[in-house]
Amino acid sequence: MNAALLSVIALGLISMGVTVTYLLATRLPMALLTTAQEHGRFAGLGSSQEIDGVGRATPKVSPARQPQFAHA
């Protein structure tokens, strides 16, 4: 009985998450999505940035300081 109840609750929570995700993807206005893209957490982390830019995709490490891994 308890396992069946937990399964039903789990399926209900998953379906709620799917529904909320669908509503967020379809009902948000495009202006809000554009603003979030420009000022969001990962804004400016595209591959078209310069090497020395803020939030660069490649770390600035000289070849002499790269870690050496032991081979088995």
N, CA, C and O atoms as a Maestro MAE file, in Angstrom:
{
 s_m_m2io_version
 :::
 2.0.0
}

f_m_ct {
 s_m_title
 :::
 protein
 m_atom[288] {
  # First column is atom index #
  i_m_mmod_type
  r_m_x_coord
  r_m_y_coord
  r_m_z_coord
  i_m_residue_number
  s_m_chain_name
  s_m_pdb_residue_name
  s_m_pdb_atom_name
  i_m_atomic_number
  :::
  1 25 0.823 -1.199 0.000 1 A "MET " " N  " 7
  2 3 0.000 0.000 0.000 1 A "MET " " CA " 6
  3 2 0.860 1.253 0.000 1 A "MET " " C  " 6
  4 15 0.592 2.191 -0.750 1 A "MET " " O  " 8
  5 25 1.903 1.275 0.845 2 A "ASN " " N  " 7
  6 3 2.750 2.450 0.931 2 A "ASN " " CA " 6
  7 2 3.544 2.673 -0.353 2 A "ASN " " C  " 6
  8 15 3.726 3.814 -0.780 2 A "ASN " " O  " 8
  9 25 4.018 1.590 -0.973 3 A "ALA " " N  " 7
  10 3 4.783 1.718 -2.207 3 A "ALA " " CA " 6
  11 2 3.898 2.254 -3.330 3 A "ALA " " C  " 6
  12 15 4.341 3.063 -4.146 3 A "ALA " " O  " 8
  13 25 2.661 1.806 -3.367 4 A "ALA " " N  " 7
  14 3 1.745 2.292 -4.402 4 A "ALA " " CA " 6
  15 2 1.433 3.773 -4.195 4 A "ALA " " C  " 6
  16 15 1.372 4.536 -5.160 4 A "ALA " " O  " 8
  17 25 1.238 4.175 -2.962 5 A "LEU " " N  " 7
  18 3 0.965 5.582 -2.669 5 A "LEU " " CA " 6
  19 2 2.160 6.454 -3.027 5 A "LEU " " C  " 6
  20 15 1.992 7.524 -3.612 5 A "LEU " " O  " 8
  21 25 3.364 6.011 -2.684 6 A "LEU " " N  " 7
  22 3 4.558 6.767 -3.029 6 A "LEU " " CA " 6
  23 2 4.749 6.849 -4.540 6 A "LEU " " C  " 6
  24 15 5.194 7.877 -5.050 6 A "LEU " " O  " 8
  25 25 4.424 5.799 -5.248 7 A "SER " " N  " 7
  26 3 4.528 5.808 -6.709 7 A "SER " " CA " 6
  27 2 3.554 6.805 -7.319 7 A "SER " " C  " 6
  28 15 3.906 7.532 -8.248 7 A "SER " " O  " 8
  29 25 2.344 6.843 -6.807 8 A "VAL " " N  " 7
  30 3 1.348 7.790 -7.317 8 A "VAL " " CA " 6
  31 2 1.776 9.222 -7.019 8 A "VAL " " C  " 6
  32 15 1.646 10.094 -7.878 8 A "VAL " " O  " 8
  33 25 2.275 9.474 -5.840 9 A "ILE " " N  " 7
  34 3 2.750 10.812 -5.482 9 A "ILE " " CA " 6
  35 2 3.930 11.214 -6.363 9 A "ILE " " C  " 6
  36 15 3.998 12.353 -6.827 9 A "ILE " " O  " 8
  37 25 4.859 10.286 -6.596 10 A "ALA " " N  " 7
  38 3 6.017 10.572 -7.438 10 A "ALA " " CA " 6
  39 2 5.587 10.896 -8.867 10 A "ALA " " C  " 6
  40 15 6.091 11.847 -9.465 10 A "ALA " " O  " 8
  41 25 4.670 10.122 -9.411 11 A "LEU " " N  " 7
  42 3 4.183 10.386 -10.759 11 A "LEU " " CA " 6
  43 2 3.446 11.724 -10.833 11 A "LEU " " C  " 6
  44 15 3.552 12.442 -11.827 11 A "LEU " " O  " 8
  45 25 2.708 12.052 -9.789 12 A "GLY " " N  " 7
  46 3 2.017 13.345 -9.748 12 A "GLY " " CA " 6
  47 2 2.999 14.505 -9.720 12 A "GLY " " C  " 6
  48 15 2.785 15.507 -10.402 12 A "GLY " " O  " 8
  49 25 4.076 14.389 -8.940 13 A "LEU " " N  " 7
  50 3 5.074 15.456 -8.881 13 A "LEU " " CA " 6
  51 2 5.820 15.597 -10.207 13 A "LEU " " C  " 6
  52 15 6.120 16.710 -10.640 13 A "LEU " " O  " 8
  53 25 6.115 14.478 -10.841 14 A "ILE " " N  " 7
  54 3 6.785 14.526 -12.142 14 A "ILE " " CA " 6
  55 2 5.881 15.190 -13.170 14 A "ILE " " C  " 6
  56 15 6.340 16.018 -13.956 14 A "ILE " " O  " 8
  57 25 4.604 14.835 -13.171 15 A "SER " " N  " 7
  58 3 3.688 15.446 -14.137 15 A "SER " " CA " 6
  59 2 3.510 16.939 -13.873 15 A "SER " " C  " 6
  60 15 3.358 17.713 -14.818 15 A "SER " " O  " 8
  61 25 3.527 17.355 -12.615 16 A "MET " " N  " 7
  62 3 3.458 18.782 -12.306 16 A "MET " " CA " 6
  63 2 4.694 19.500 -12.829 16 A "MET " " C  " 6
  64 15 4.587 20.601 -13.368 16 A "MET " " O  " 8
  65 25 5.856 18.895 -12.677 17 A "GLY " " N  " 7
  66 3 7.084 19.490 -13.185 17 A "GLY " " CA " 6
  67 2 7.071 19.619 -14.695 17 A "GLY " " C  " 6
  68 15 7.512 20.631 -15.241 17 A "GLY " " O  " 8
  69 25 6.567 18.595 -15.374 18 A "VAL " " N  " 7
  70 3 6.461 18.650 -16.835 18 A "VAL " " CA " 6
  71 2 5.502 19.750 -17.255 18 A "VAL " " C  " 6
  72 15 5.778 20.487 -18.201 18 A "VAL " " O  " 8
  73 25 4.395 19.865 -16.571 19 A "THR " " N  " 7
  74 3 3.407 20.883 -16.906 19 A "THR " " CA " 6
  75 2 3.965 22.288 -16.706 19 A "THR " " C  " 6
  76 15 3.782 23.156 -17.560 19 A "THR " " O  " 8
  77 25 4.636 22.515 -15.598 20 A "VAL " " N  " 7
  78 3 5.203 23.836 -15.323 20 A "VAL " " CA " 6
  79 2 6.283 24.175 -16.350 20 A "VAL " " C  " 6
  80 15 6.356 25.311 -16.820 20 A "VAL " " O  " 8
  81 25 7.118 23.202 -16.700 21 A "THR " " N  " 7
  82 3 8.147 23.436 -17.708 21 A "THR " " CA " 6
  83 2 7.522 23.772 -19.054 21 A "THR " " C  " 6
  84 15 7.996 24.675 -19.743 21 A "THR " " O  " 8
  85 25 6.489 23.076 -19.432 22 A "TYR " " N  " 7
  86 3 5.801 23.350 -20.695 22 A "TYR " " CA " 6
  87 2 5.200 24.755 -20.682 22 A "TYR " " C  " 6
  88 15 5.316 25.493 -21.660 22 A "TYR " " O  " 8
  89 25 4.560 25.120 -19.575 23 A "LEU " " N  " 7
  90 3 3.947 26.450 -19.493 23 A "LEU " " CA " 6
  91 2 4.999 27.558 -19.531 23 A "LEU " " C  " 6
  92 15 4.781 28.601 -20.147 23 A "LEU " " O  " 8
  93 25 6.131 27.335 -18.879 24 A "LEU " " N  " 7
  94 3 7.198 28.330 -18.928 24 A "LEU " " CA " 6
  95 2 7.743 28.480 -20.349 24 A "LEU " " C  " 6
  96 15 8.069 29.587 -20.780 24 A "LEU " " O  " 8
  97 25 7.838 27.387 -21.058 25 A "ALA " " N  " 7
  98 3 8.402 27.430 -22.410 25 A "ALA " " CA " 6
  99 2 7.434 28.027 -23.418 25 A "ALA " " C  " 6
  100 15 7.872 28.591 -24.421 25 A "ALA " " O  " 8
  101 25 6.152 27.920 -23.187 26 A "THR " " N  " 7
  102 3 5.190 28.365 -24.191 26 A "THR " " CA " 6
  103 2 4.489 29.674 -23.846 26 A "THR " " C  " 6
  104 15 4.010 30.357 -24.752 26 A "THR " " O  " 8
  105 25 4.414 30.044 -22.593 27 A "ARG " " N  " 7
  106 3 3.597 31.192 -22.199 27 A "ARG " " CA " 6
  107 2 4.389 32.455 -21.866 27 A "ARG " " C  " 6
  108 15 3.797 33.529 -21.760 27 A "ARG " " O  " 8
  109 25 5.714 32.358 -21.697 28 A "LEU " " N  " 7
  110 3 6.486 33.551 -21.385 28 A "LEU " " CA " 6
  111 2 6.600 34.435 -22.619 28 A "LEU " " C  " 6
  112 15 6.804 33.927 -23.722 28 A "LEU " " O  " 8
  113 25 6.471 35.754 -22.453 29 A "PRO " " N  " 7
  114 3 6.594 36.646 -23.607 29 A "PRO " " CA " 6
  115 2 8.033 36.667 -24.133 29 A "PRO " " C  " 6
  116 15 8.984 36.478 -23.375 29 A "PRO " " O  " 8
  117 25 8.175 36.898 -25.432 30 A "MET " " N  " 7
  118 3 9.486 36.876 -26.068 30 A "MET " " CA " 6
  119 2 10.388 37.979 -25.525 30 A "MET " " C  " 6
  120 15 11.602 37.791 -25.444 30 A "MET " " O  " 8
  121 25 9.828 39.114 -25.155 31 A "ALA " " N  " 7
  122 3 10.647 40.199 -24.607 31 A "ALA " " CA " 6
  123 2 11.332 39.777 -23.310 31 A "ALA " " C  " 6
  124 15 12.490 40.120 -23.072 31 A "ALA " " O  " 8
  125 25 10.622 39.044 -22.488 32 A "LEU " " N  " 7
  126 3 11.205 38.560 -21.241 32 A "LEU " " CA " 6
  127 2 12.308 37.546 -21.511 32 A "LEU " " C  " 6
  128 15 13.339 37.565 -20.839 32 A "LEU " " O  " 8
  129 25 12.112 36.674 -22.468 33 A "LEU " " N  " 7
  130 3 13.132 35.692 -22.810 33 A "LEU " " CA " 6
  131 2 14.379 36.361 -23.389 33 A "LEU " " C  " 6
  132 15 15.499 35.928 -23.117 33 A "LEU " " O  " 8
  133 25 14.190 37.402 -24.177 34 A "THR " " N  " 7
  134 3 15.332 38.122 -24.747 34 A "THR " " CA " 6
  135 2 16.123 38.825 -23.658 34 A "THR " " C  " 6
  136 15 17.354 38.795 -23.667 34 A "THR " " O  " 8
  137 25 15.429 39.457 -22.720 35 A "THR " " N  " 7
  138 3 16.107 40.113 -21.605 35 A "THR " " CA " 6
  139 2 16.869 39.101 -20.761 35 A "THR " " C  " 6
  140 15 17.996 39.368 -20.344 35 A "THR " " O  " 8
  141 25 16.281 37.970 -20.513 36 A "ALA " " N  " 7
  142 3 16.949 36.936 -19.731 36 A "ALA " " CA " 6
  143 2 18.173 36.408 -20.466 36 A "ALA " " C  " 6
  144 15 19.179 36.090 -19.833 36 A "ALA " " O  " 8
  145 25 18.104 36.310 -21.782 37 A "GLN " " N  " 7
  146 3 19.244 35.832 -22.555 37 A "GLN " " CA " 6
  147 2 20.398 36.836 -22.499 37 A "GLN " " C  " 6
  148 15 21.562 36.441 -22.428 37 A "GLN " " O  " 8
  149 25 20.081 38.124 -22.532 38 A "GLU " " N  " 7
  150 3 21.116 39.144 -22.532 38 A "GLU " " CA " 6
  151 2 21.716 39.371 -21.149 38 A "GLU " " C  " 6
  152 15 22.896 39.706 -21.045 38 A "GLU " " O  " 8
  153 25 20.935 39.197 -20.087 39 A "HIS " " N  " 7
  154 3 21.394 39.516 -18.741 39 A "HIS " " CA " 6
  155 2 21.363 38.324 -17.797 39 A "HIS " " C  " 6
  156 15 21.434 38.498 -16.581 39 A "HIS " " O  " 8
  157 25 21.259 37.137 -18.330 40 A "GLY " " N  " 7
  158 3 21.124 35.958 -17.485 40 A "GLY " " CA " 6
  159 2 22.439 35.472 -16.908 40 A "GLY " " C  " 6
  160 15 23.474 36.124 -17.042 40 A "GLY " " O  " 8
  161 25 22.380 34.343 -16.278 41 A "ARG " " N  " 7
  162 3 23.532 33.769 -15.594 41 A "ARG " " CA " 6
  163 2 24.666 33.439 -16.561 41 A "ARG " " C  " 6
  164 15 25.835 33.633 -16.231 41 A "ARG " " O  " 8
  165 25 24.330 32.941 -17.752 42 A "PHE " " N  " 7
  166 3 25.342 32.540 -18.711 42 A "PHE " " CA " 6
  167 2 25.473 33.529 -19.859 42 A "PHE " " C  " 6
  168 15 25.937 33.161 -20.938 42 A "PHE " " O  " 8
  169 25 25.079 34.763 -19.648 43 A "ALA " " N  " 7
  170 3 25.160 35.767 -20.706 43 A "ALA " " CA " 6
  171 2 26.616 36.033 -21.047 43 A "ALA " " C  " 6
  172 15 27.452 36.197 -20.159 43 A "ALA " " O  " 8
  173 25 26.910 36.075 -22.321 44 A "GLY " " N  " 7
  174 3 28.263 36.375 -22.762 44 A "GLY " " CA " 6
  175 2 29.222 35.222 -22.739 44 A "GLY " " C  " 6
  176 15 30.427 35.439 -22.857 44 A "GLY " " O  " 8
  177 25 28.753 34.011 -22.595 45 A "LEU " " N  " 7
  178 3 29.650 32.855 -22.565 45 A "LEU " " CA " 6
  179 2 29.654 32.115 -23.894 45 A "LEU " " C  " 6
  180 15 29.974 30.927 -23.942 45 A "LEU " " O  " 8
  181 25 29.307 32.796 -24.955 46 A "GLY " " N  " 7
  182 3 29.281 32.166 -26.267 46 A "GLY " " CA " 6
  183 2 30.679 31.883 -26.789 46 A "GLY " " C  " 6
  184 15 31.663 32.361 -26.224 46 A "GLY " " O  " 8
  185 25 30.773 31.111 -27.858 47 A "SER " " N  " 7
  186 3 32.063 30.738 -28.414 47 A "SER " " CA " 6
  187 2 32.663 31.845 -29.263 47 A "SER " " C  " 6
  188 15 33.803 31.715 -29.708 47 A "SER " " O  " 8
  189 25 31.940 32.924 -29.501 48 A "SER " " N  " 7
  190 3 32.434 34.003 -30.351 48 A "SER " " CA " 6
  191 2 33.186 35.075 -29.570 48 A "SER " " C  " 6
  192 15 33.533 36.112 -30.135 48 A "SER " " O  " 8
  193 25 33.441 34.850 -28.298 49 A "GLN " " N  " 7
  194 3 34.139 35.844 -27.494 49 A "GLN " " CA " 6
  195 2 35.632 35.814 -27.769 49 A "GLN " " C  " 6
  196 15 36.177 34.827 -28.265 49 A "GLN " " O  " 8
  197 25 36.277 36.925 -27.434 50 A "GLU " " N  " 7
  198 3 37.725 36.976 -27.518 50 A "GLU " " CA " 6
  199 2 38.324 36.122 -26.409 50 A "GLU " " C  " 6
  200 15 37.656 35.800 -25.427 50 A "GLU " " O  " 8
  201 25 39.573 35.767 -26.577 51 A "ILE " " N  " 7
  202 3 40.224 34.880 -25.610 51 A "ILE " " CA " 6
  203 2 40.350 35.544 -24.242 51 A "ILE " " C  " 6
  204 15 40.195 34.869 -23.224 51 A "ILE " " O  " 8
  205 25 40.626 36.838 -24.189 52 A "ASP " " N  " 7
  206 3 40.835 37.515 -22.921 52 A "ASP " " CA " 6
  207 2 39.576 38.149 -22.355 52 A "ASP " " C  " 6
  208 15 39.665 38.938 -21.415 52 A "ASP " " O  " 8
  209 25 38.412 37.832 -22.895 53 A "GLY " " N  " 7
  210 3 37.176 38.428 -22.423 53 A "GLY " " CA " 6
  211 2 36.760 37.897 -21.067 53 A "GLY " " C  " 6
  212 15 37.237 36.850 -20.628 53 A "GLY " " O  " 8
  213 25 35.878 38.614 -20.408 54 A "VAL " " N  " 7
  214 3 35.365 38.164 -19.131 54 A "VAL " " CA " 6
  215 2 34.452 36.977 -19.373 54 A "VAL " " C  " 6
  216 15 33.618 37.013 -20.278 54 A "VAL " " O  " 8
  217 25 34.594 35.935 -18.587 55 A "GLY " " N  " 7
  218 3 33.782 34.746 -18.755 55 A "GLY " " CA " 6
  219 2 34.202 33.921 -19.950 55 A "GLY " " C  " 6
  220 15 33.373 33.282 -20.598 55 A "GLY " " O  " 8
  221 25 35.490 33.938 -20.241 56 A "ARG " " N  " 7
  222 3 35.968 33.213 -21.420 56 A "ARG " " CA " 6
  223 2 35.758 31.716 -21.256 56 A "ARG " " C  " 6
  224 15 35.776 31.193 -20.142 56 A "ARG " " O  " 8
  225 25 35.562 31.041 -22.366 57 A "ALA " " N  " 7
  226 3 35.281 29.613 -22.335 57 A "ALA " " CA " 6
  227 2 36.541 28.799 -22.091 57 A "ALA " " C  " 6
  228 15 36.460 27.702 -21.539 57 A "ALA " " O  " 8
  229 25 37.691 29.299 -22.482 58 A "THR " " N  " 7
  230 3 38.937 28.557 -22.293 58 A "THR " " CA " 6
  231 2 39.736 29.195 -21.172 58 A "THR " " C  " 6
  232 15 39.874 30.418 -21.140 58 A "THR " " O  " 8
  233 25 40.266 28.402 -20.255 59 A "PRO " " N  " 7
  234 3 41.039 28.965 -19.151 59 A "PRO " " CA " 6
  235 2 42.385 29.489 -19.642 59 A "PRO " " C  " 6
  236 15 42.950 28.982 -20.611 59 A "PRO " " O  " 8
  237 25 42.877 30.492 -18.969 60 A "LYS " " N  " 7
  238 3 44.170 31.077 -19.329 60 A "LYS " " CA " 6
  239 2 45.252 30.371 -18.526 60 A "LYS " " C  " 6
  240 15 45.581 30.779 -17.413 60 A "LYS " " O  " 8
  241 25 45.803 29.305 -19.104 61 A "VAL " " N  " 7
  242 3 46.834 28.502 -18.448 61 A "VAL " " CA " 6
  243 2 47.986 28.364 -19.424 61 A "VAL " " C  " 6
  244 15 47.790 28.005 -20.585 61 A "VAL " " O  " 8
  245 25 49.184 28.648 -18.951 62 A "SER " " N  " 7
  246 3 50.340 28.483 -19.817 62 A "SER " " CA " 6
  247 2 50.638 26.992 -19.968 62 A "SER " " C  " 6
  248 15 50.325 26.216 -19.065 62 A "SER " " O  " 8
  249 25 51.234 26.570 -21.085 63 A "PRO " " N  " 7
  250 3 51.511 25.145 -21.296 63 A "PRO " " CA " 6
  251 2 52.430 24.555 -20.236 63 A "PRO " " C  " 6
  252 15 52.353 23.357 -19.965 63 A "PRO " " O  " 8
  253 25 53.292 25.357 -19.633 64 A "ALA " " N  " 7
  254 3 54.227 24.840 -18.626 64 A "ALA " " CA " 6
  255 2 53.515 24.522 -17.312 64 A "ALA " " C  " 6
  256 15 54.037 23.743 -16.514 64 A "ALA " " O  " 8
  257 25 52.354 25.096 -17.068 65 A "ARG " " N  " 7
  258 3 51.670 24.904 -15.797 65 A "ARG " " CA " 6
  259 2 50.488 23.952 -15.880 65 A "ARG " " C  " 6
  260 15 49.708 23.874 -14.931 65 A "ARG " " O  " 8
  261 25 50.329 23.233 -16.968 66 A "GLN " " N  " 7
  262 3 49.231 22.285 -17.081 66 A "GLN " " CA " 6
  263 2 49.508 21.088 -16.184 66 A "GLN " " C  " 6
  264 15 50.662 20.683 -16.041 66 A "GLN " " O  " 8
  265 25 48.479 20.518 -15.580 67 A "PRO " " N  " 7
  266 3 48.693 19.384 -14.685 67 A "PRO " " CA " 6
  267 2 49.165 18.150 -15.455 67 A "PRO " " C  " 6
  268 15 48.767 17.912 -16.595 67 A "PRO " " O  " 8
  269 25 50.006 17.395 -14.809 68 A "GLN " " N  " 7
  270 3 50.509 16.139 -15.374 68 A "GLN " " CA " 6
  271 2 49.829 14.985 -14.648 68 A "GLN " " C  " 6
  272 15 49.806 14.935 -13.418 68 A "GLN " " O  " 8
  273 25 49.281 14.063 -15.424 69 A "PHE " " N  " 7
  274 3 48.574 12.930 -14.841 69 A "PHE " " CA " 6
  275 2 49.436 11.686 -14.952 69 A "PHE " " C  " 6
  276 15 50.123 11.483 -15.952 69 A "PHE " " O  " 8
  277 25 49.396 10.866 -13.933 70 A "ALA " " N  " 7
  278 3 50.144 9.618 -13.959 70 A "ALA " " CA " 6
  279 2 49.429 8.609 -14.831 70 A "ALA " " C  " 6
  280 15 48.203 8.508 -14.799 70 A "ALA " " O  " 8
  281 25 50.185 7.871 -15.599 71 A "HIS " " N  " 7
  282 3 49.620 6.841 -16.476 71 A "HIS " " CA " 6
  283 2 49.797 5.478 -15.821 71 A "HIS " " C  " 6
  284 15 50.879 5.152 -15.332 71 A "HIS " " O  " 8
  285 25 48.754 4.702 -15.815 72 A "ALA " " N  " 7
  286 3 48.806 3.392 -15.174 72 A "ALA " " CA " 6
  287 2 49.398 2.356 -16.100 72 A "ALA " " C  " 6
  288 15 49.519 1.190 -15.724 72 A "ALA " " O  " 8
  :::
 }
 m_bond[287] {
  # First column is bond index #
  i_m_from
  i_m_to
  i_m_order
  :::
  1 1 2 1
  2 2 3 1
  3 3 4 2
  4 3 5 1
  5 5 6 1
  6 6 7 1
  7 7 8 2
  8 7 9 1
  9 9 10 1
  10 10 11 1
  11 11 12 2
  12 11 13 1
  13 13 14 1
  14 14 15 1
  15 15 16 2
  16 15 17 1
  17 17 18 1
  18 18 19 1
  19 19 20 2
  20 19 21 1
  21 21 22 1
  22 22 23 1
  23 23 24 2
  24 23 25 1
  25 25 26 1
  26 26 27 1
  27 27 28 2
  28 27 29 1
  29 29 30 1
  30 30 31 1
  31 31 32 2
  32 31 33 1
  33 33 34 1
  34 34 35 1
  35 35 36 2
  36 35 37 1
  37 37 38 1
  38 38 39 1
  39 39 40 2
  40 39 41 1
  41 41 42 1
  42 42 43 1
  43 43 44 2
  44 43 45 1
  45 45 46 1
  46 46 47 1
  47 47 48 2
  48 47 49 1
  49 49 50 1
  50 50 51 1
  51 51 52 2
  52 51 53 1
  53 53 54 1
  54 54 55 1
  55 55 56 2
  56 55 57 1
  57 57 58 1
  58 58 59 1
  59 59 60 2
  60 59 61 1
  61 61 62 1
  62 62 63 1
  63 63 64 2
  64 63 65 1
  65 65 66 1
  66 66 67 1
  67 67 68 2
  68 67 69 1
  69 69 70 1
  70 70 71 1
  71 71 72 2
  72 71 73 1
  73 73 74 1
  74 74 75 1
  75 75 76 2
  76 75 77 1
  77 77 78 1
  78 78 79 1
  79 79 80 2
  80 79 81 1
  81 81 82 1
  82 82 83 1
  83 83 84 2
  84 83 85 1
  85 85 86 1
  86 86 87 1
  87 87 88 2
  88 87 89 1
  89 89 90 1
  90 90 91 1
  91 91 92 2
  92 91 93 1
  93 93 94 1
  94 94 95 1
  95 95 96 2
  96 95 97 1
  97 97 98 1
  98 98 99 1
  99 99 100 2
  100 99 101 1
  101 101 102 1
  102 102 103 1
  103 103 104 2
  104 103 105 1
  105 105 106 1
  106 106 107 1
  107 107 108 2
  108 107 109 1
  109 109 110 1
  110 110 111 1
  111 111 112 2
  112 111 113 1
  113 113 114 1
  114 114 115 1
  115 115 116 2
  116 115 117 1
  117 117 118 1
  118 118 119 1
  119 119 120 2
  120 119 121 1
  121 121 122 1
  122 122 123 1
  123 123 124 2
  124 123 125 1
  125 125 126 1
  126 126 127 1
  127 127 128 2
  128 127 129 1
  129 129 130 1
  130 130 131 1
  131 131 132 2
  132 131 133 1
  133 133 134 1
  134 134 135 1
  135 135 136 2
  136 135 137 1
  137 137 138 1
  138 138 139 1
  139 139 140 2
  140 139 141 1
  141 141 142 1
  142 142 143 1
  143 143 144 2
  144 143 145 1
  145 145 146 1
  146 146 147 1
  147 147 148 2
  148 147 149 1
  149 149 150 1
  150 150 151 1
  151 151 152 2
  152 151 153 1
  153 153 154 1
  154 154 155 1
  155 155 156 2
  156 155 157 1
  157 157 158 1
  158 158 159 1
  159 159 160 2
  160 159 161 1
  161 161 162 1
  162 162 163 1
  163 163 164 2
  164 163 165 1
  165 165 166 1
  166 166 167 1
  167 167 168 2
  168 167 169 1
  169 169 170 1
  170 170 171 1
  171 171 172 2
  172 171 173 1
  173 173 174 1
  174 174 175 1
  175 175 176 2
  176 175 177 1
  177 177 178 1
  178 178 179 1
  179 179 180 2
  180 179 181 1
  181 181 182 1
  182 182 183 1
  183 183 184 2
  184 183 185 1
  185 185 186 1
  186 186 187 1
  187 187 188 2
  188 187 189 1
  189 189 190 1
  190 190 191 1
  191 191 192 2
  192 191 193 1
  193 193 194 1
  194 194 195 1
  195 195 196 2
  196 195 197 1
  197 197 198 1
  198 198 199 1
  199 199 200 2
  200 199 201 1
  201 201 202 1
  202 202 203 1
  203 203 204 2
  204 203 205 1
  205 205 206 1
  206 206 207 1
  207 207 208 2
  208 207 209 1
  209 209 210 1
  210 210 211 1
  211 211 212 2
  212 211 213 1
  213 213 214 1
  214 214 215 1
  215 215 216 2
  216 215 217 1
  217 217 218 1
  218 218 219 1
  219 219 220 2
  220 219 221 1
  221 221 222 1
  222 222 223 1
  223 223 224 2
  224 223 225 1
  225 225 226 1
  226 226 227 1
  227 227 228 2
  228 227 229 1
  229 229 230 1
  230 230 231 1
  231 231 232 2
  232 231 233 1
  233 233 234 1
  234 234 235 1
  235 235 236 2
  236 235 237 1
  237 237 238 1
  238 238 239 1
  239 239 240 2
  240 239 241 1
  241 241 242 1
  242 242 243 1
  243 243 244 2
  244 243 245 1
  245 245 246 1
  246 246 247 1
  247 247 248 2
  248 247 249 1
  249 249 250 1
  250 250 251 1
  251 251 252 2
  252 251 253 1
  253 253 254 1
  254 254 255 1
  255 255 256 2
  256 255 257 1
  257 257 258 1
  258 258 259 1
  259 259 260 2
  260 259 261 1
  261 261 262 1
  262 262 263 1
  263 263 264 2
  264 263 265 1
  265 265 266 1
  266 266 267 1
  267 267 268 2
  268 267 269 1
  269 269 270 1
  270 270 271 1
  271 271 272 2
  272 271 273 1
  273 273 274 1
  274 274 275 1
  275 275 276 2
  276 275 277 1
  277 277 278 1
  278 278 279 1
  279 279 280 2
  280 279 281 1
  281 281 282 1
  282 282 283 1
  283 283 284 2
  284 283 285 1
  285 285 286 1
  286 286 287 1
  287 287 288 2
  :::
 }
}
